[in-house]
Amino acid sequence: MSPARHIAILGAGPGGYVAAIRAAQLGAKVTVIENRALGGVCLNWGCIPSKALLSVVELGEKLKKAQDLGLQLSNPPTYDPPQMVARKNRVVHGLGNGIAMLFKQWGVSHVQGTGRLVNARTVRVTLADGTETSVEADGIIIATGSSASALPMFPVDGYDIMTSQEALEIPRIPERLLIVGGGVEGCEFASLYAGLGSRVTVVEMLARVLPLEDEEISAVIERELKKRQVRIIAGNSVKAVEKTDAGFTAELADGERLGCVAILVSVGRRCNTTGIGLEEVGVKLGDNGEIEVDDRLETNVPGVYAIGDVVGKAMLAHVASAQGKVAVENLVGNPKTMNYDVVPAGIFTLPEIGRVGLTEQEIRERGIVPNIGRFRYSALGKAHAVGDTAGLVKILADPKTDRVLGAHLVGTHAADLVHEAALAMQLNAKARDVAGMIHAHPTHAEALLEAFEDVDGMAIHLARKRS
């Protein structure tokens, strides 16, 4: 296929809009088709708004410790949900305008409407007024994202029964909130609503909350949630829900009955692949409804690429952005492949999580017994200085090569700090290479230094018996 001169992109989320700007930077003419707000779920109903709200609760948590730190508050702080939501909306609006400005700067055309593939070079767009137009392009990128999975047992009304999208509007602070699903989203909202004053119960079908995280990190979050009076019921599921005068009664698989005022459903996401013409064009889907792509992000139809949640690789905004860049490079004639070996991620519970690479369990499943370095925030000077000592850094290294296989952090700034470990992995560094680097004092980054040193049993501030 010759290099694409005109690229059409379905969707303007973190995959689509980044792909559009990169394509324009590389000299292509770009048309983006998006029927909702620029920035997609991540900016408008996910990553950014949830963090904007959680930042307020995090500040509230600090103010609760004010007297112990020597700060006298004349009035106890209280939350103002409408003001929190208004600020969140201002943040989202401002960032959305920023994308529009970048589109204008780089000459990216934005067509407000719903796109559907007619063939491998044509997208038909239904505009807001019902009229149609067509976009012809040399290459097409599908970046339609994902949506919250729906369960018939939970008819979402946005008030009594919510998904994450409605929960971000804080329609009220329910006295008792049941969260169905203890994954990333469920635990983040448990932190948010418990902080606002709800009595939260999380029901998770698998054996622990955050079941895809390293077990030690999951255990820290479970402990911290319980400190905030969150009840966690793992290894169980909701069998039935009954409406009552007081709200709902949920019957669990083991027979326990739970009363609640509102329900937040957080049971995963589904790929947005229906209604966009994939069947007509012949784009192949996988077993879970995801679009199948190769390591260049191309589908089985030449010239048609797919990126982001819709390909089901890793439903993370930054992965979608990286995929968008790779897809565009290939479309304009610069061969490039996607590498998922080093993908850092953050989970914005209280405290937050940062991770990259394999968990200890995944490494052991490969027949490797890793060398492990650990360091707790409770032994860290900066953590004591700021009054936040809940946290753990865990480094996993190959016993033969000392290469870093994974890093898992929980604590203040964990989602930022993990990038030091990610860079080490990207550069194939050894654990002792990072341990030999001078870290500034007093900083949270010293927890990484100590954990890397502990891989060889040489952490300075970690008490242990002399052998």
Kinemage of the C-alpha trace (Angstrom):
@kinemage 1
@onewidth
@group {chain A} dominant
@subgroup {mainchain}
@vectorlist {calphas} color= white
{ca met a 1} P 0.000 0.000 0.000
{ca ser a 2} L 1.334 3.451 -0.921
{ca pro a 3} L 1.620 6.089 1.826
{ca ala a 4} L -1.716 7.599 2.844
{ca arg a 5} L -2.170 11.258 1.947
{ca his a 6} L -5.618 11.556 3.572
{ca ile a 7} L -6.476 9.707 6.784
{ca ala a 8} L -9.983 9.437 8.244
{ca ile a 9} L -10.314 8.640 11.943
{ca leu a 10} L -13.492 7.398 13.640
{ca gly a 11} L -13.387 8.678 17.209
{ca ala a 12} L -11.586 11.508 19.007
{ca gly a 13} L -10.633 9.876 22.284
{ca pro a 14} L -7.034 9.650 23.510
{ca gly a 15} L -6.272 7.298 20.631
{ca gly a 16} L -8.103 9.124 17.863
{ca tyr a 17} L -7.143 12.711 18.620
{ca val a 18} L -3.468 11.852 19.226
{ca ala a 19} L -3.387 9.887 15.957
{ca ala a 20} L -4.928 12.867 14.171
{ca ile a 21} L -2.344 15.349 15.418
{ca arg a 22} L 0.579 12.993 14.728
{ca ala a 23} L -0.734 12.331 11.196
{ca ala a 24} L -0.952 16.064 10.566
{ca gln a 25} L 2.577 16.537 11.935
{ca leu a 26} L 3.726 13.932 9.401
{ca gly a 27} L 2.094 15.828 6.530
{ca ala a 28} L -1.173 13.962 6.009
{ca lys a 29} L -4.570 15.533 5.516
{ca val a 30} L -6.727 14.400 8.446
{ca thr a 31} L -10.473 14.198 9.032
{ca val a 32} L -11.770 13.153 12.457
{ca ile a 33} L -15.363 11.950 12.797
{ca glu a 34} L -16.716 12.236 16.348
{ca asn a 35} L -20.341 12.630 17.438
{ca arg a 36} L -19.602 13.441 21.077
{ca ala a 37} L -17.089 15.661 22.877
{ca leu a 38} L -13.446 15.711 21.850
{ca gly a 39} L -11.274 13.673 24.212
{ca gly a 40} L -13.574 10.649 24.413
{ca val a 41} L -14.465 8.782 27.592
{ca cys a 42} L -11.065 9.384 29.182
{ca leu a 43} L -11.298 13.169 29.179
{ca asn a 44} L -15.049 13.606 29.566
{ca trp a 45} L -16.341 10.674 31.625
{ca gly a 46} L -13.304 8.783 32.908
{ca cys a 47} L -9.680 9.517 33.761
{ca ile a 48} L -9.708 13.290 34.111
{ca pro a 49} L -13.086 13.927 35.809
{ca ser a 50} L -12.640 11.108 38.320
{ca lys a 51} L -9.191 12.411 39.277
{ca ala a 52} L -10.549 15.957 39.555
{ca leu a 53} L -13.096 14.731 42.110
{ca leu a 54} L -10.703 12.405 43.927
{ca ser a 55} L -8.227 15.261 44.356
{ca val a 56} L -10.808 17.062 46.496
{ca val a 57} L -11.357 14.006 48.691
{ca glu a 58} L -7.585 13.560 48.953
{ca leu a 59} L -7.317 17.161 50.162
{ca gly a 60} L -10.122 16.470 52.638
{ca glu a 61} L -8.181 13.488 53.967
{ca lys a 62} L -5.177 15.757 54.574
{ca leu a 63} L -7.312 18.326 56.361
{ca lys a 64} L -8.584 15.628 58.703
{ca lys a 65} L -4.960 15.230 59.838
{ca ala a 66} L -4.432 18.983 60.131
{ca gln a 67} L -4.545 19.185 63.919
{ca asp a 68} L -2.022 16.361 64.284
{ca leu a 69} L 0.279 18.227 61.891
{ca gly a 70} L -0.038 21.459 63.836
{ca leu a 71} L -2.630 23.245 61.675
{ca gln a 72} L -5.649 24.561 63.579
{ca leu a 73} L -8.824 24.865 61.467
{ca ser a 74} L -11.511 27.180 62.819
{ca asn a 75} L -14.282 25.228 61.085
{ca pro a 76} L -14.329 21.542 60.145
{ca pro a 77} L -14.198 21.189 56.337
{ca thr a 78} L -17.246 19.842 54.526
{ca tyr a 79} L -17.698 18.783 50.914
{ca asp a 80} L -19.780 20.744 48.412
{ca pro a 81} L -20.607 18.210 45.668
{ca pro a 82} L -22.207 20.721 43.238
{ca gln a 83} L -19.094 22.893 43.441
{ca met a 84} L -16.858 19.837 43.037
{ca val a 85} L -18.770 18.809 39.909
{ca ala a 86} L -18.727 22.364 38.542
{ca arg a 87} L -14.947 22.512 38.929
{ca lys a 88} L -14.604 19.076 37.370
{ca asn a 89} L -16.661 20.264 34.390
{ca arg a 90} L -14.486 23.376 34.012
{ca val a 91} L -11.369 21.212 33.939
{ca val a 92} L -12.881 18.902 31.325
{ca his a 93} L -14.187 21.788 29.220
{ca gly a 94} L -10.832 23.535 29.250
{ca leu a 95} L -8.928 20.439 28.166
{ca gly a 96} L -11.503 19.728 25.440
{ca asn a 97} L -11.033 23.245 24.110
{ca gly a 98} L -7.308 22.562 24.131
{ca ile a 99} L -7.790 19.628 21.753
{ca ala a 100} L -9.951 21.763 19.456
{ca met a 101} L -7.213 24.408 19.418
{ca leu a 102} L -4.592 21.795 18.520
{ca phe a 103} L -6.818 20.529 15.697
{ca lys a 104} L -7.068 24.074 14.354
{ca gln a 105} L -3.331 24.642 14.672
{ca trp a 106} L -2.486 21.476 12.758
{ca gly a 107} L -5.273 21.768 10.179
{ca val a 108} L -7.215 18.713 11.369
{ca ser a 109} L -10.839 18.703 10.177
{ca his a 110} L -13.469 17.677 12.722
{ca val a 111} L -16.797 16.406 11.407
{ca gln a 112} L -19.435 16.294 14.159
{ca gly a 113} L -21.436 13.163 13.429
{ca thr a 114} L -21.641 9.377 13.501
{ca gly a 115} L -19.426 7.544 11.056
{ca arg a 116} L -19.976 4.208 9.345
{ca leu a 117} L -17.590 2.458 6.975
{ca val a 118} L -18.992 1.956 3.477
{ca asn a 119} L -15.820 0.386 2.146
{ca ala a 120} L -12.106 0.418 2.978
{ca arg a 121} L -11.748 3.981 1.708
{ca thr a 122} L -15.094 5.638 2.476
{ca val a 123} L -16.852 6.679 5.662
{ca arg a 124} L -20.472 7.832 5.558
{ca val a 125} L -21.260 10.353 8.281
{ca thr a 126} L -24.692 11.118 9.702
{ca leu a 127} L -24.660 14.700 10.937
{ca ala a 128} L -26.602 16.084 13.897
{ca asp a 129} L -29.389 17.394 11.653
{ca gly a 130} L -29.907 13.953 10.074
{ca thr a 131} L -28.237 14.751 6.764
{ca glu a 132} L -25.372 12.637 5.463
{ca thr a 133} L -21.978 13.324 3.992
{ca ser a 134} L -19.108 11.090 2.900
{ca val a 135} L -15.409 11.209 3.693
{ca glu a 136} L -13.021 9.633 1.201
{ca ala a 137} L -9.583 8.691 2.508
{ca asp a 138} L -6.496 6.631 1.627
{ca gly a 139} L -6.510 5.065 5.084
{ca ile a 140} L -8.962 4.688 7.950
{ca ile a 141} L -8.323 4.378 11.692
{ca ile a 142} L -11.112 3.026 13.900
{ca ala a 143} L -10.877 4.507 17.404
{ca thr a 144} L -14.430 4.083 18.682
{ca gly a 145} L -13.462 3.019 22.202
{ca ser a 146} L -15.587 1.084 24.678
{ca ser a 147} L -18.716 1.438 26.814
{ca ala a 148} L -19.709 0.244 30.269
{ca ser a 149} L -21.037 -3.309 30.185
{ca ala a 150} L -24.770 -3.547 30.800
{ca leu a 151} L -26.409 -6.189 33.005
{ca pro a 152} L -30.196 -6.725 32.832
{ca met a 153} L -30.255 -7.159 36.625
{ca phe a 154} L -29.220 -3.517 37.015
{ca pro a 155} L -31.435 -1.165 34.963
{ca val a 156} L -29.369 2.013 35.012
{ca asp a 157} L -31.364 5.187 35.670
{ca gly a 158} L -28.435 7.432 36.561
{ca tyr a 159} L -29.632 8.090 40.100
{ca asp a 160} L -30.547 4.951 42.024
{ca ile a 161} L -28.522 2.673 39.756
{ca met a 162} L -25.447 4.245 38.182
{ca thr a 163} L -22.498 3.489 35.969
{ca ser a 164} L -19.264 5.419 36.390
{ca gln a 165} L -20.511 8.118 34.030
{ca glu a 166} L -23.475 9.058 36.221
{ca ala a 167} L -21.493 8.595 39.434
{ca leu a 168} L -19.108 11.339 38.288
{ca glu a 169} L -21.970 13.826 38.480
{ca ile a 170} L -22.469 12.968 42.182
{ca pro a 171} L -26.274 13.101 41.898
{ca arg a 172} L -26.287 12.617 45.686
{ca ile a 173} L -24.177 11.140 48.458
{ca pro a 174} L -26.119 7.968 49.291
{ca glu a 175} L -26.058 6.881 52.904
{ca arg a 176} L -25.352 3.312 51.777
{ca leu a 177} L -23.795 2.581 48.400
{ca leu a 178} L -23.302 -0.870 46.895
{ca ile a 179} L -20.535 -1.105 44.295
{ca val a 180} L -20.772 -4.189 42.101
{ca gly a 181} L -17.241 -4.998 40.969
{ca gly a 182} L -13.974 -4.498 42.824
{ca gly a 183} L -11.689 -3.781 39.903
{ca val a 184} L -9.923 -0.497 39.166
{ca glu a 185} L -13.075 1.549 38.621
{ca gly a 186} L -14.918 0.031 41.570
{ca cys a 187} L -12.068 0.702 44.003
{ca glu a 188} L -11.556 4.258 42.768
{ca phe a 189} L -15.235 5.057 43.308
{ca ala a 190} L -15.163 3.325 46.681
{ca ser a 191} L -12.397 5.762 47.672
{ca leu a 192} L -14.371 8.717 46.331
{ca tyr a 193} L -17.775 7.989 47.844
{ca ala a 194} L -16.421 6.713 51.159
{ca gly a 195} L -14.484 9.958 51.404
{ca leu a 196} L -17.668 11.919 50.759
{ca gly a 197} L -19.428 10.087 53.568
{ca ser a 198} L -21.220 7.098 52.060
{ca arg a 199} L -21.107 3.722 53.783
{ca val a 200} L -19.735 1.703 50.883
{ca thr a 201} L -19.869 -2.037 50.283
{ca val a 202} L -17.868 -3.534 47.396
{ca val a 203} L -18.837 -6.962 46.064
{ca glu a 204} L -16.174 -8.638 43.903
{ca met a 205} L -16.726 -11.995 42.222
{ca leu a 206} L -13.046 -12.966 42.298
{ca ala a 207} L -11.024 -13.773 45.407
{ca arg a 208} L -9.783 -10.210 46.056
{ca val a 209} L -10.290 -6.642 44.953
{ca leu a 210} L -7.980 -5.457 42.171
{ca pro a 211} L -7.519 -9.083 41.095
{ca leu a 212} L -5.135 -8.186 38.255
{ca glu a 213} L -2.713 -6.335 40.510
{ca asp a 214} L 0.141 -7.820 42.500
{ca glu a 215} L -1.328 -9.530 45.574
{ca glu a 216} L 0.662 -7.449 48.060
{ca ile a 217} L -0.523 -4.199 46.482
{ca ser a 218} L -4.110 -5.430 46.448
{ca ala a 219} L -3.799 -6.279 50.140
{ca val a 220} L -2.613 -2.745 50.973
{ca ile a 221} L -5.578 -1.191 49.149
{ca glu a 222} L -8.004 -3.560 50.851
{ca arg a 223} L -6.580 -2.550 54.223
{ca glu a 224} L -6.763 1.162 53.396
{ca leu a 225} L -10.346 0.882 52.136
{ca lys a 226} L -11.343 -0.864 55.334
{ca lys a 227} L -9.797 1.999 57.312
{ca arg a 228} L -12.275 4.215 55.482
{ca gln a 229} L -15.125 1.958 56.627
{ca val a 230} L -15.529 0.295 53.216
{ca arg a 231} L -16.815 -3.243 53.521
{ca ile a 232} L -15.289 -5.639 50.993
{ca ile a 233} L -17.008 -8.888 50.084
{ca ala a 234} L -14.756 -10.889 47.754
{ca gly a 235} L -15.364 -14.280 46.201
{ca asn a 236} L -19.066 -13.518 45.954
{ca ser a 237} L -21.555 -12.021 43.511
{ca val a 238} L -24.958 -10.376 43.380
{ca lys a 239} L -27.608 -12.943 42.519
{ca ala a 240} L -30.726 -10.753 42.607
{ca val a 241} L -31.803 -7.192 43.374
{ca glu a 242} L -35.140 -6.178 44.876
{ca lys a 243} L -36.492 -2.605 45.007
{ca thr a 244} L -37.669 -1.551 48.464
{ca asp a 245} L -39.111 1.596 50.033
{ca ala a 246} L -35.667 2.372 51.479
{ca gly a 247} L -33.757 1.632 48.271
{ca phe a 248} L -32.663 -1.891 47.337
{ca thr a 249} L -31.989 -5.286 48.831
{ca ala a 250} L -29.273 -7.251 47.042
{ca glu a 251} L -29.120 -11.015 47.509
{ca leu a 252} L -25.627 -12.469 47.200
{ca ala a 253} L -24.694 -15.887 45.866
{ca asp a 254} L -24.007 -17.147 49.387
{ca gly a 255} L -27.468 -16.063 50.563
{ca glu a 256} L -26.495 -12.860 52.404
{ca arg a 257} L -28.858 -9.941 51.878
{ca leu a 258} L -27.530 -6.382 51.732
{ca gly a 259} L -29.541 -3.204 52.026
{ca cys a 260} L -28.461 -0.090 50.140
{ca val a 261} L -29.803 3.222 48.904
{ca ala a 262} L -27.973 3.257 45.550
{ca ile a 263} L -25.988 0.891 43.354
{ca leu a 264} L -22.916 1.593 41.223
{ca val a 265} L -22.314 -1.049 38.546
{ca ser a 266} L -18.656 -1.500 37.614
{ca val a 267} L -18.306 -4.838 35.856
{ca gly a 268} L -16.057 -4.103 32.900
{ca arg a 269} L -16.413 -2.601 29.453
{ca arg a 270} L -17.427 -3.756 25.975
{ca cys a 271} L -15.846 -2.757 22.675
{ca asn a 272} L -17.796 -0.280 20.543
{ca thr a 273} L -17.854 -2.284 17.326
{ca thr a 274} L -21.558 -2.347 16.423
{ca gly a 275} L -23.154 0.001 13.931
{ca ile a 276} L -19.933 1.241 12.308
{ca gly a 277} L -19.959 -0.930 9.172
{ca leu a 278} L -17.388 -3.536 10.143
{ca glu a 279} L -19.502 -6.414 8.828
{ca glu a 280} L -20.005 -4.747 5.440
{ca val a 281} L -16.299 -4.092 5.025
{ca gly a 282} L -15.296 -7.514 6.353
{ca val a 283} L -13.242 -6.445 9.369
{ca lys a 284} L -12.593 -9.485 11.561
{ca leu a 285} L -13.618 -9.496 15.229
{ca gly a 286} L -12.259 -11.591 18.083
{ca asp a 287} L -14.138 -13.772 20.558
{ca asn a 288} L -14.903 -10.846 22.865
{ca gly a 289} L -16.071 -8.501 20.149
{ca glu a 290} L -12.728 -6.735 19.794
{ca ile a 291} L -11.263 -5.781 16.415
{ca glu a 292} L -8.373 -8.059 15.558
{ca val a 293} L -5.186 -6.238 14.529
{ca asp a 294} L -1.573 -7.146 13.889
{ca asp a 295} L 1.415 -5.568 15.637
{ca arg a 296} L 1.179 -2.660 13.184
{ca leu a 297} L -2.452 -2.066 14.300
{ca glu a 298} L -3.777 -3.027 10.850
{ca thr a 299} L -6.938 -5.117 10.559
{ca asn a 300} L -7.413 -7.925 8.066
{ca val a 301} L -8.654 -5.296 5.602
{ca pro a 302} L -5.645 -3.486 4.058
{ca gly a 303} L -5.599 0.206 4.861
{ca val a 304} L -8.050 -0.099 7.767
{ca tyr a 305} L -6.435 0.209 11.195
{ca ala a 306} L -7.867 0.086 14.707
{ca ile a 307} L -6.560 1.461 18.012
{ca gly a 308} L -7.541 1.908 21.649
{ca asp a 309} L -10.128 0.064 23.701
{ca val a 310} L -11.807 -1.285 20.579
{ca val a 311} L -8.867 -3.655 19.942
{ca gly a 312} L -9.018 -5.041 23.490
{ca lys a 313} L -5.258 -5.116 24.108
{ca ala a 314} L -4.994 -2.886 27.177
{ca met a 315} L -7.852 -0.504 27.901
{ca leu a 316} L -5.675 2.421 28.960
{ca ala a 317} L -5.717 5.934 27.534
{ca his a 318} L -1.944 6.112 27.111
{ca val a 319} L -1.873 2.761 25.317
{ca ala a 320} L -4.491 4.091 22.887
{ca ser a 321} L -2.318 7.170 22.273
{ca ala a 322} L 0.767 5.029 21.643
{ca gln a 323} L -1.217 2.800 19.286
{ca gly a 324} L -2.462 5.870 17.425
{ca lys a 325} L 1.090 7.016 16.764
{ca val a 326} L 2.131 3.554 15.547
{ca ala a 327} L -0.892 3.214 13.248
{ca val a 328} L -0.265 6.612 11.682
{ca glu a 329} L 3.432 5.914 11.105
{ca asn a 330} L 2.487 2.792 9.180
{ca leu a 331} L -0.183 4.575 7.166
{ca val a 332} L 2.250 7.252 5.999
{ca gly a 333} L 4.850 4.667 5.038
{ca asn a 334} L 7.090 4.465 8.110
{ca pro a 335} L 6.996 0.806 9.261
{ca lys a 336} L 6.600 0.539 13.009
{ca thr a 337} L 5.317 -2.094 15.438
{ca met a 338} L 3.610 -1.899 18.816
{ca asn a 339} L 5.442 -3.163 21.906
{ca tyr a 340} L 3.425 -3.868 25.054
{ca asp a 341} L 6.341 -5.023 27.233
{ca val a 342} L 6.636 -1.739 29.140
{ca val a 343} L 3.224 -0.243 29.900
{ca pro a 344} L 3.080 1.748 33.136
{ca ala a 345} L -0.327 2.377 34.662
{ca gly a 346} L -1.861 4.268 37.540
{ca ile a 347} L -4.854 3.450 39.701
{ca phe a 348} L -6.235 6.426 41.592
{ca thr a 349} L -7.459 4.902 44.787
{ca leu a 350} L -6.504 6.472 48.124
{ca pro a 351} L -3.588 5.871 48.272
{ca glu a 352} L -2.845 5.554 44.566
{ca ile a 353} L -1.118 2.726 42.718
{ca gly a 354} L 1.588 2.683 40.061
{ca arg a 355} L 2.627 -0.463 38.244
{ca val a 356} L 4.664 -1.654 35.290
{ca gly a 357} L 5.670 -5.093 34.033
{ca leu a 358} L 4.791 -8.451 35.517
{ca thr a 359} L 3.359 -9.246 38.934
{ca glu a 360} L 5.117 -11.696 41.217
{ca gln a 361} L 2.432 -14.269 40.475
{ca glu a 362} L 2.874 -13.892 36.700
{ca ile a 363} L 6.637 -14.289 37.004
{ca arg a 364} L 6.314 -17.428 39.126
{ca glu a 365} L 3.836 -18.856 36.598
{ca arg a 366} L 6.666 -18.607 34.056
{ca gly a 367} L 8.839 -20.799 36.253
{ca ile a 368} L 11.014 -17.977 37.567
{ca val a 369} L 11.549 -17.234 41.250
{ca pro a 370} L 12.246 -13.477 41.201
{ca asn a 371} L 14.553 -11.534 43.421
{ca ile a 372} L 12.329 -9.114 45.327
{ca gly a 373} L 13.092 -5.749 46.864
{ca arg a 374} L 10.558 -4.059 49.141
{ca phe a 375} L 10.447 -0.774 50.971
{ca arg a 376} L 7.549 0.652 52.956
{ca tyr a 377} L 6.666 4.324 53.190
{ca ser a 378} L 6.612 3.900 56.980
{ca ala a 379} L 10.443 3.885 56.863
{ca leu a 380} L 10.659 6.878 54.506
{ca gly a 381} L 11.608 10.305 55.845
{ca lys a 382} L 9.564 12.303 53.308
{ca ala a 383} L 6.463 10.235 54.049
{ca his a 384} L 6.726 11.061 57.747
{ca ala a 385} L 7.421 14.713 56.989
{ca val a 386} L 4.187 15.108 54.987
{ca gly a 387} L 2.147 12.811 57.235
{ca asp a 388} L 1.371 10.051 54.702
{ca thr a 389} L 3.090 6.817 55.687
{ca ala a 390} L 0.805 4.243 54.037
{ca gly a 391} L 2.618 2.747 51.086
{ca leu a 392} L 4.890 0.081 49.628
{ca val a 393} L 7.356 -0.202 46.759
{ca lys a 394} L 8.007 -3.682 45.375
{ca ile a 395} L 10.652 -4.400 42.739
{ca leu a 396} L 10.901 -7.727 40.906
{ca ala a 397} L 14.151 -8.681 39.172
{ca asp a 398} L 15.370 -11.644 37.170
{ca pro a 399} L 17.595 -13.789 39.441
{ca lys a 400} L 20.019 -14.545 36.596
{ca thr a 401} L 20.341 -11.214 34.794
{ca asp a 402} L 19.186 -8.696 37.449
{ca arg a 403} L 16.955 -7.124 34.772
{ca val a 404} L 13.821 -5.445 36.132
{ca leu a 405} L 10.747 -7.574 35.423
{ca gly a 406} L 8.146 -5.520 37.258
{ca ala a 407} L 7.560 -2.720 39.730
{ca his a 408} L 4.491 -2.220 41.916
{ca leu a 409} L 3.947 0.841 44.074
{ca val a 410} L 1.159 1.974 46.357
{ca gly a 411} L 1.305 5.273 48.189
{ca thr a 412} L 1.577 9.019 47.647
{ca his a 413} L 2.617 9.861 44.040
{ca ala a 414} L 2.896 6.155 43.141
{ca ala a 415} L 1.475 6.680 39.644
{ca asp a 416} L 4.193 9.254 38.933
{ca leu a 417} L 7.060 7.445 40.640
{ca val a 418} L 6.543 4.197 38.719
{ca his a 419} L 7.971 5.804 35.584
{ca glu a 420} L 11.495 5.566 37.015
{ca ala a 421} L 11.089 1.789 37.027
{ca ala a 422} L 9.431 1.888 33.599
{ca leu a 423} L 12.425 3.760 32.167
{ca ala a 424} L 14.759 1.193 33.695
{ca met a 425} L 12.790 -1.566 31.964
{ca gln a 426} L 12.674 0.333 28.663
{ca leu a 427} L 16.475 0.706 28.733
{ca asn a 428} L 17.049 -2.896 29.886
{ca ala a 429} L 18.698 -1.643 33.057
{ca lys a 430} L 19.590 -3.890 35.945
{ca ala a 431} L 18.213 -3.394 39.435
{ca arg a 432} L 21.701 -2.569 40.710
{ca asp a 433} L 21.999 0.157 38.038
{ca val a 434} L 19.058 2.017 39.553
{ca ala a 435} L 20.291 1.295 43.076
{ca gly a 436} L 23.589 2.939 42.144
{ca met a 437} L 21.934 6.185 41.026
{ca ile a 438} L 21.925 9.046 43.542
{ca his a 439} L 18.394 10.015 44.585
{ca ala a 440} L 17.583 13.414 46.088
{ca his a 441} L 16.689 13.628 49.772
{ca pro a 442} L 14.087 14.022 51.145
{ca thr a 443} L 11.851 12.661 48.369
{ca his a 444} L 9.352 9.893 47.815
{ca ala a 445} L 11.664 8.615 45.059
{ca glu a 446} L 14.026 7.381 47.769
{ca ala a 447} L 11.532 4.572 48.395
{ca leu a 448} L 12.411 3.301 44.920
{ca leu a 449} L 16.128 3.586 45.668
{ca glu a 450} L 15.747 1.543 48.830
{ca ala a 451} L 13.560 -1.083 47.136
{ca phe a 452} L 16.073 -1.457 44.298
{ca glu a 453} L 18.854 -1.785 46.883
{ca asp a 454} L 16.787 -4.374 48.734
{ca val a 455} L 16.775 -6.621 45.659
{ca asp a 456} L 20.330 -7.476 46.793
{ca gly a 457} L 19.525 -7.145 50.495
{ca met a 458} L 21.432 -3.861 50.759
{ca ala a 459} L 18.733 -1.298 51.667
{ca ile a 460} L 20.141 1.167 54.189
{ca his a 461} L 16.948 2.061 56.045
{ca leu a 462} L 15.426 -1.407 56.205
{ca ala a 463} L 15.925 -3.121 59.515
{ca arg a 464} L 16.823 -6.803 59.352
{ca lys a 465} L 18.729 -9.263 61.436
{ca arg a 466} L 22.408 -9.757 60.750
{ca ser a 467} L 23.115 -13.099 59.109
